[in-house]
Structure formats: structure tokens, C-alpha cells
């Protein structure tokens, strides 16, 4: 659970850095470059001090990266410009938690206790209250439907990716292997990099890239590096650490509170002011997380 909290706070910073880099480079290129940086950093650790590309669970971690980093990440970058950050993150974070609980229950037969399920509900209700947009989004129906569809797809990818990591750890344990969290994050990042590279190649062939979306934008690189470190490097390493010991149905709701933790940092970086309901939602989510720590 400490790993889940670490992930939450790292992802809170990551949202700000990701937004800055995407505004400069465009979503697809920013996503590709952050994953490339993560693969280089994590790969150096994995091949020098970890297990590299060895292990019975390698294929499962790669699949986890395809689903979570790849499908989940690409779909998220499509949902954000259509729905805005609040509604997109609300659907993705709550949806991925529900997907993780359902898939883990149906596939891995990992059941939450009644008290754990109750605190998961409390946590997600806090996320809903804190992120619920003001009024109905003034979007054309076709844009709204497309945005919701992309956000739902991202939720499915991220929730499935978490459960696939749990399966990978089970396979490793059955083979009497104990891969470290950074190595597993590296193996996941490779799957995400494959999808991100494929999307950029396809998108560049379908439409010309905007002038500002270039790797030669020096002002983008500090944000790309910060995005990589707080997201796929340190954030996902903490996430993998949490999943190695705790069901995805508990880890994912804790991590779902990351957008609530982003808002105080956004107030500092971007001078945003949350609405009053945010504070009530944040308190409710904190109560739910504390309950998950104590529940058995």
C-alpha cells in the first residue's frame, strides 16, 4: 500500500508535466518520447542491476504494458482534448478501478472483503465528487460520444494492465522468481513504447505533423524528462511494487485519487482554483484510502 501512495503522489505531478509536454509536442509525440526516455532509464537499471529481459513472467509484463501504457495511454490522449481533463480523468480513473476489480475477480478469483469493497466505493465517490465538472459539458454530441468512448477504452486498458501485472507476478512466484519492481516497469514500458511508436508512425502517414510537434523543441525536453521520471520510471515502479503484494482492485482505487492530488500542485504551477465540492470529495477519498489501509 505504501507503493500505491507513492504512485498517487508521483502521478499527481506527472499530470502537470504531461500536460506541459503535450502542449508543446502534441499528445502522441509527447507520449512516445516519455516512454522512450523511460525505457532507456529503466533499461539501464534492469540490464545492469536487475533481471533484464529474462524471466518466466516477461511476456505477461509486456502484455500489461501493451494494455496499460499502450492502449490506455493512447486512448487517454484522445479523450483529454475532447472532454477536458476533469471529465476525462473522472471516467478513466473510476472506470479503470471498476475494470480492475471485475477482471481480477472473474479471472484471478481475487475477492475483496466486504469492508474493502465498501472503502473502494467511498474512495471512488470522493473522486467523483472532487472531479465532477461544473454543469453539463457544452460539447457537440458527436464530440462528447467520441470522448466518452476514448475515455472508456483508456479505462479498460489501464484496468486490464494492472490485472495483467498481477498475473505476471503470480507466474513469477510459481517459477520461484522475484523480479524487482523497476525491472517489471521496464518490461511493461517496452510494451507501451511499441504501441506509442506504432501510433506515431500511422498518424504521421495519415496527416502532416504540426510545426510545433518536433523533437527539436528544446523547451519541451525538461517537461518530457520530468514526465518520464514521475510517470513510467518512478511512478510505475511504485505501482509495480504495490501490485506485487496487493490486489489490483485495491491498488487501482488508491491510485485513482491522483487527479485530486494534482489540483493543489496545479494551483501552484498553473494558478487554478478548485470549486468547493473538490474539498469535500478529497476528504471523502482520503477517508476511503485510510479505510483501505485498515480493512481486512
C-alpha positions in Angstrom: 0.0 0.0 0.0 2.9 2.4 0.5 3.8 1.8 -3.1 0.2 2.8 -4.1 0.5 6.0 -2.2 3.9 6.7 -3.8 2.3 6.2 -7.2 -0.5 8.5 -6.3 1.7 11.5 -5.5 4.1 10.8 -8.4 1.2 10.6 -10.8 -0.1 13.9 -9.4 3.0 15.7 -10.5 3.1 13.7 -13.7 -0.3 15.0 -14.9 1.1 18.6 -14.9 4.3 17.6 -16.7 2.4 15.6 -19.2 0.1 18.5 -19.9 3.0 20.9 -20.5 4.9 18.5 -22.8 1.8 17.6 -24.8 1.0 21.3 -25.4 4.5 21.7 -26.9 4.9 18.5 -28.8 1.4 17.1 -29.3 -0.1 14.2 -27.4 1.2 11.3 -29.5 4.8 12.5 -29.8 5.0 13.5 -26.1 3.7 10.1 -25.1 6.3 8.4 -27.4 9.2 10.4 -26.1 8.4 9.9 -22.4 8.2 6.2 -22.9 11.5 6.2 -24.9 13.2 8.1 -22.1 11.7 5.6 -19.5 12.9 2.6 -21.5 16.4 4.0 -21.6 16.5 4.8 -17.9 14.7 1.7 -16.6 16.6 -0.5 -19.2 19.9 0.7 -17.8 18.9 -0.4 -14.3 17.3 -3.7 -15.5 20.3 -4.8 -17.5 22.9 -3.7 -15.1 21.3 -4.5 -11.7 18.1 -6.3 -12.4 16.8 -9.2 -14.5 16.8 -7.5 -17.9 14.6 -9.4 -20.3 14.8 -12.7 -18.5 12.1 -14.4 -16.5 9.0 -16.6 -16.9 6.8 -13.5 -16.5 8.3 -11.4 -19.2 5.5 -12.0 -21.7 2.8 -11.1 -19.2 4.5 -7.9 -18.2 4.9 -7.0 -21.9 1.2 -7.6 -22.4 0.5 -5.5 -19.3 2.4 -2.6 -21.0 0.5 -3.1 -24.3 -2.8 -2.7 -22.4 -1.9 -0.1 -19.7 0.8 2.1 -21.2 -0.2 1.4 -24.8 -3.9 1.2 -25.2 -4.6 3.1 -22.0 -2.2 5.9 -22.7 -3.0 6.5 -26.3 -6.8 6.5 -25.7 -6.3 8.9 -22.8 -4.5 11.4 -25.1 -7.5 11.2 -27.4 -10.1 11.7 -24.6 -8.4 14.7 -23.0 -8.8 17.2 -25.8 -12.4 16.1 -26.4 -13.7 16.1 -22.8 -11.3 18.2 -20.9 -9.2 17.0 -18.1 -11.8 16.8 -15.3 -14.4 14.7 -17.1 -11.8 12.5 -18.9 -9.9 11.7 -15.7 -13.2 11.1 -13.9 -14.2 8.4 -16.4 -10.7 6.9 -16.7 -9.8 6.7 -13.0 -13.1 5.4 -11.8 -13.6 3.2 -14.8 -10.1 1.6 -14.5 -10.8 0.8 -10.9 -14.0 -1.0 -11.7 -12.4 -2.9 -14.6 -9.6 -4.0 -12.3 -12.0 -5.2 -9.6 -14.2 -7.1 -12.1 -11.4 -8.7 -14.2 -9.4 -9.7 -11.1 -12.5 -11.3 -9.6 -13.5 -13.1 -12.8 -10.1 -14.2 -14.0 -7.8 -14.4 -11.0 -10.5 -15.2 -8.5 -9.2 -12.5 -6.1 -12.1 -11.3 -4.0 -12.3 -8.1 -1.9 -13.7 -8.4 1.6 -17.0 -6.6 2.3 -15.1 -3.8 4.2 -12.6 -3.4 1.4 -15.3 -3.2 -1.2 -17.1 -0.6 0.9 -14.0 1.6 1.2 -13.3 1.2 -2.5 -16.8 2.7 -3.1 -16.1 5.5 -0.6 -12.8 6.3 -2.3 -14.4 6.4 -5.8 -17.3 8.5 -4.6 -14.7 11.0 -3.3 -13.0 11.0 -6.7 -16.4 11.6 -8.5 -17.3 14.5 -6.1 -13.9 16.1 -6.5 -13.6 15.8 -10.3 -17.2 16.2 -11.4 -17.3 19.1 -13.9 -19.4 22.2 -13.4 -22.7 21.6 -15.2 -23.0 19.6 -18.4 -20.1 19.9 -20.9 -21.1 22.2 -23.8 -19.9 19.8 -26.5 -21.4 18.7 -29.7 -23.0 15.2 -29.2 -20.6 13.6 -31.7 -17.5 15.0 -29.8 -19.0 14.0 -26.4 -19.7 10.5 -27.6 -16.2 10.1 -29.1 -14.6 11.5 -26.0 -16.5 9.2 -23.7 -15.7 6.2 -25.9 -11.9 7.0 -25.8 -12.0 7.5 -22.1 -13.8 4.2 -21.6 -11.2 2.5 -23.8 -8.4 4.0 -21.7 -10.1 2.8 -18.5 -10.3 -0.7 -19.9 -6.7 -0.6 -20.9 -5.4 0.7 -17.6 -7.6 -1.6 -15.5 -6.6 -4.7 -17.6 -3.0 -3.7 -17.5 -3.0 -3.7 -13.7 -4.5 -7.1 -13.5 -2.1 -8.5 -16.1 0.7 -7.3 -13.9 -0.8 -9.2 -11.0 -1.0 -12.3 -13.2 2.7 -11.8 -14.2 3.7 -11.7 -10.5 1.8 -14.9 -9.9 3.6 -16.6 -12.8 7.0 -15.3 -11.5 6.2 -16.7 -8.0 5.2 -20.1 -9.4 8.6 -20.2 -11.2 10.3 -19.2 -7.9 11.4 -15.9 -9.4 11.2 -12.5 -7.7 11.7 -9.7 -10.2 12.3 -6.3 -8.8 9.7 -3.5 -9.4 12.0 -1.4 -11.7 12.7 -4.4 -14.0 9.0 -5.2 -14.3 8.3 -1.5 -15.0 10.9 -1.7 -17.8 9.3 -4.8 -19.3 5.9 -3.0 -19.2 7.4 0.2 -20.7 8.6 -1.8 -23.7 5.0 -2.9 -24.5 3.8 0.7 -24.2 6.7 2.0 -26.4 5.7 -0.5 -29.1 2.2 0.8 -29.2 3.2 4.5 -29.0 5.7 4.1 -31.8 3.1 2.4 -34.0 0.5 5.2 -33.3 3.0 7.9 -34.2 4.1 6.2 -37.4 0.4 5.6 -38.5 -0.6 9.2 -37.5 2.4 10.8 -39.4 1.4 8.9 -42.5 -2.3 9.9 -42.2 -1.8 13.7 -41.6 1.1 16.2 -41.6 2.5 16.9 -38.2 2.0 20.4 -36.7 5.1 22.6 -36.9 5.5 22.8 -33.1 5.4 19.0 -32.8 9.1 18.4 -33.3 11.8 16.7 -31.3 14.0 19.8 -31.8 11.9 21.9 -29.4 14.4 22.5 -26.6 11.8 23.9 -24.2 9.9 20.6 -24.3 12.8 18.3 -23.1 12.7 19.3 -19.4 8.9 18.6 -19.3 9.4 15.3 -21.2 12.1 14.2 -18.8 10.0 15.2 -15.8 7.0 13.4 -17.3 9.1 10.2 -17.8 10.6 10.3 -14.3 7.3 10.9 -12.4 5.3 8.6 -14.7 6.7 5.4 -16.3 10.0 5.4 -14.3 9.4 6.2 -10.6 5.6 6.2 -10.7 5.1 2.8 -12.4 8.0 1.3 -10.4 6.0 2.2 -7.3 2.8 0.9 -9.0 4.5 -2.4 -9.7 5.8 -2.6 -6.2 2.2 -2.2 -4.9 0.8 -4.8 -7.3 3.5 -7.3 -6.3 1.8 -7.6 -2.8 -1.7 -6.1 -3.1 -4.7 -6.9 -5.3 -5.2 -4.6 -8.3 -8.8 -4.0 -7.0 -7.3 -2.1 -4.0 -4.3 -0.5 -5.7 -6.2 1.0 -8.6 -8.8 2.9 -6.5 -5.9 4.4 -4.4 -4.1 5.5 -7.5 -7.4 6.8 -8.8 -7.1 9.7 -6.3 -4.1 11.0 -8.1 -6.1 13.7 -10.0 -7.4 15.0 -6.7 -3.8 15.3 -5.5 -2.9 17.1 -8.8 -5.1 20.0 -8.1 -3.0 21.6 -5.2 0.0 21.4 -7.4 -1.9 22.8 -10.3 -2.9 25.7 -8.1 0.8 26.4 -7.6 2.0 25.8 -11.1 -1.0 27.0 -13.1 -2.8 29.2 -10.7 -6.0 27.2 -10.8 -8.7 27.5 -8.1 -10.8 24.4 -7.4 -14.5 24.7 -6.6 -15.7 24.0 -3.0 -17.0 20.5 -3.8 -13.4 19.4 -4.6 -12.5 19.7 -0.9 -15.4 17.5 0.2 -14.5 15.0 -2.4 -10.9 15.0 -1.4 -11.8 14.4 2.3 -14.1 11.6 1.3 -11.4 10.0 -0.9 -8.8 10.3 1.9 -11.2 8.6 4.3 -11.7 5.8 1.8 -7.9 5.3 1.4 -7.4 5.2 5.1 -10.1 2.7 5.4 -8.4 0.5 2.7 -5.2 0.6 4.7 -7.0 -0.6 7.8 -9.5 -3.0 6.2 -9.0 -6.8 6.1 
